[in-house]
């Protein structure tokens, strides 16, 4: 449309402005797609730089629209565009850095950062002619859009329906806690997929996640709520060194899986969730986060009685400021915390029967750092499980601490809290 007008036609600038408005709309769509991405920690800064550069190009192009409206080609040729030139340069630099990252980690993708004409065409925008303003704006869109395709490459899409079917397409986890629902019915097992150590039978329908923590942190990953028999395994770095694996969380009757592991700062952790022994896959409910109950400040709140839970305490720790109960030895080890505030005064029975480790059970009131012991028990009738009854007052918050005896390792905790019948 611009080419059909004479250089001295005042509609020249209005037509060019319409073209630029469509360019801005395309940029807005692309920026929205970039903003929705959740890149891994080691590429998040590059992603943010690219997003900011794209926004700067959009804003500079938007400013150019008002400069073009109602002007002839001759008048537009005198318009200088330093902001747009700088924005295009910043965008190209950010794109090239992301391309370099993709090359370093062997992601086969061409971001086309310099476009078909390269940097030179961007430097000559508008100063040469309004046609080149249009061309540069269109090239900007061509530069941004391949970036979105590179982040979610169609060429390397998995053969199954699940987008994270293959290890190379592992779903990036930007931060924890993280949860996701994935239909794995179309997932496959690649010939290069590792075999989890916690089952001797070959798994099927694997999907993958990847997480890189900024600091060393204990983590728990589980498949609770999934509608099929799962196996979960965690591997460190691209060497895929297994660090944790679980088939059935609480036994053969439980088809869900849960693992605890300590993730080291800066290391990549690949999490593989598979269907057990070639069985049919289904809808996966995946969770990754820190063990909520490991610290008293993150004590799991008990909303009502009775309350019963199975908790994987295998990586639980003992904080330096954990109190020392009157039973057991010292602070004991591997403490996990729960909290309850009854809405009426009553006797409360607590037990850890069924746990697979020697537990110490202690009830506390007060605030963290200033706790008062209410009751404590080591062995329940000679059993390594613990149990006790205490009188709870209406509106008072009680902390329930479960620890492993002395320096023993914690394990799978079975906790029951209910009103006492005594």
Secondary structure by P-SEA (a helix, b strand, c coil): ccccccccccaaaaaaaaaaaaaaaaaaaaaaaaaacccccccaaaaaaaaaaaaaaaaaaaaaaaaaccccaaaaaacccaaaaaaaaaaaaaaaaaaaaaaaaccccccccccccccccccccccccaaaaaaaaaaaaaaaaaaaaaacccccccccccccccccccccccccccccccccccccccccbbbbcccccccccccbbbbbbcccccccccccccccbbbbbbbccccccccccccccccccccbbbbbbbbcccbbbbbbbbccccccccccccccccccccccccccccccccccccccccccccccccccccccccccccccbbbbbbccbbbbbbbbcccccbbbbbbbcccccccccccccccccccccccbbbbbcccbbbbbbbbccccccccbbbbbbbbbcc
